[in-house]
Every structure is written in C-alpha cells, then in structure tokens.
Amino acid sequence: MAENAEADNSKPVKLPAFWARNPTAWFAVVEQQFRRRGVTNQLDMIADVSVALPEHVACRVASILEDPPAEDAFTSLKRALLHSHTLTQYQKYEKLLSIEPLGAKRPVDLLDEMMELVRPEDKTSHLLSMLFIRRLPAQVRLALAHE
C-alpha cells in the first residue's frame, strides 16, 4: 500500500488538554504533533490549540483567539500562554520550599515534583538532596543517616 506523501490538513489535530502545570512540555508535544501531521499554517495551529484549552485558560488569551495577529499567530499565542503559566525561578524556589512532606505520595513522585522546580544544573545539588530527605518520614531519614 503506497503512503500518501501529502499531509492531510483538513482534519484538526487532536491535542491533549492544556497542561497548565507544565506548558513548556505541552507545547513540545503539540509542536511534534503538528510536524508529524505536516501542519504549518499558524491559524490552523491556533484553531487546534484553542480546542485543547480549558475555559479559564482561553479567557486569558481571548484577544489572540478572537483576533489572531496576521503574522506569527501561533507564536503569539504560545508566548502568551507560556508567559501566563510559567513560574519565575523565584516562584519555583518558593514552591520548592513549601512542598509538603511525603504523605501518601511515593518518594519518586515527590522527587519528580521537586526536580521540576529547579534549574537543570541544580538537579544534582546537595541542597536539593537535603530538601528531599527532610520531607521523608523520620524512620526513613534515620535509616539513610546510618548508611
């Protein structure tokens, strides 16, 4: 069976719901889907993205959705969504310091949550390790201290 080399842009690209917690990763997935389907028209991209936005998120970028700029429409929408949903490094550190102890989470889930909040070069820092260990139950901390 011969593959059709021409992209079918007539159907919308089904995208996952917007990830407000990690919009950068969400856009990476979205852009891969557009590349895979051969979608290059920025207005088509906005139409597909708008369906994946919850109401409260769409309201934040309503002016772009209602009247997209003539040039770089998708890029403008992406920039606005990243700006409104990406924490500053200061906000990330505040959140890191206020993360609750392990509780019902698995240790790996707690560590993943903490790793999302630090810069790549800080992922192996002793300070991050200490902050993680301090959120573990006392008996686990004691066992780790004796190793």
C-alpha positions in Angstrom: 0.0 0.0 0.0 1.5 3.3 -1.0 1.7 6.1 1.6 0.2 9.4 0.8 3.1 11.8 0.9 0.8 14.9 1.0 -0.2 16.0 4.5 -3.9 16.0 5.3 -4.5 19.4 7.0 -8.3 19.2 6.5 -8.8 17.4 9.8 -8.0 19.0 13.1 -5.0 17.6 15.1 -6.3 16.1 18.3 -4.2 17.5 21.1 -4.1 16.6 24.8 -5.8 19.1 27.2 -3.5 22.0 28.1 -1.0 21.2 30.9 -1.1 24.4 33.0 1.4 22.9 35.4 4.0 22.3 32.6 3.1 24.4 29.5 6.6 24.1 28.0 6.3 20.3 27.9 2.8 20.6 26.5 3.9 22.8 23.6 6.8 20.4 22.9 4.1 17.6 22.4 1.8 19.9 20.4 4.6 21.0 18.1 5.6 17.4 17.5 2.0 16.6 16.5 1.9 19.5 14.1 5.2 18.4 12.5 4.0 14.8 12.3 0.8 15.9 10.5 2.5 18.5 8.3 0.5 21.4 9.8 2.4 24.7 9.1 -0.4 27.2 8.9 -0.4 29.2 12.1 -4.1 29.9 12.0 -4.8 26.1 11.8 -2.5 25.6 14.7 -4.4 28.2 16.8 -7.7 26.5 15.9 -6.4 23.1 17.1 -4.8 24.6 20.3 -8.0 26.5 21.2 -9.9 23.3 21.5 -7.4 21.9 24.0 -7.6 25.0 26.3 -9.9 24.9 29.4 -12.2 27.9 29.6 -10.2 29.8 32.3 -7.0 29.5 30.2 -8.7 30.5 26.9 -10.1 33.6 28.7 -6.5 34.7 29.5 -5.7 34.7 25.8 -9.1 35.6 24.4 -7.8 38.6 22.5 -5.4 36.4 20.5 -8.0 33.7 19.9 -10.7 36.2 18.8 -8.4 38.3 16.5 -5.1 36.5 15.8 -2.3 38.6 14.6 -1.7 38.5 10.8 1.8 37.2 11.3 3.1 34.7 13.8 -0.4 34.0 15.2 0.6 30.6 16.8 3.9 32.0 18.1 2.0 34.9 19.7 -0.5 32.5 21.4 2.3 30.3 22.6 4.3 33.2 24.0 1.2 34.5 25.8 0.3 31.1 27.3 3.9 30.5 28.4 4.1 33.9 30.0 0.9 33.4 31.9 1.5 29.8 33.1 5.3 29.6 33.7 6.5 30.3 37.2 9.5 32.6 37.6 12.6 30.9 39.2 11.8 32.8 42.4 8.2 31.4 42.4 9.6 27.9 41.7 12.0 28.2 44.7 9.2 29.4 46.9 7.1 26.4 45.9 10.0 24.0 46.4 10.5 25.3 50.0 6.8 24.9 50.7 6.3 21.3 49.3 4.6 19.2 51.9 6.3 16.1 53.4 6.0 12.7 51.6 2.5 11.9 52.9 0.7 9.4 50.6 3.0 10.1 47.6 5.6 7.7 46.5 9.2 9.0 47.1 9.8 9.1 43.3 6.8 11.3 42.8 7.9 13.7 45.5 11.4 13.8 43.9 9.9 14.4 40.4 7.8 17.3 41.8 10.9 18.8 43.4 13.1 18.3 40.3 10.5 20.2 38.1 11.2 23.3 40.2 14.9 23.6 40.0 17.2 24.6 37.1 18.9 21.7 35.3 22.3 22.4 36.9 20.7 22.2 40.4 19.2 18.7 39.9 22.3 17.1 41.4 22.9 19.6 44.2 23.4 18.6 47.8 20.8 21.2 48.8 18.1 19.5 46.7 19.0 16.1 48.2 18.8 17.6 51.7 15.4 19.2 51.0 14.1 15.9 49.6 15.4 13.9 52.6 13.8 16.3 55.0 10.4 15.6 53.6 10.7 11.8 54.1 9.3 10.1 57.2 11.6 10.2 60.3 12.3 6.4 60.2 13.5 6.6 56.6 15.7 9.6 57.4 17.2 7.7 60.3 17.9 4.7 58.1 19.5 6.9 55.4 21.7 8.6 58.0 23.2 5.3 59.1 24.2 4.3 55.5 
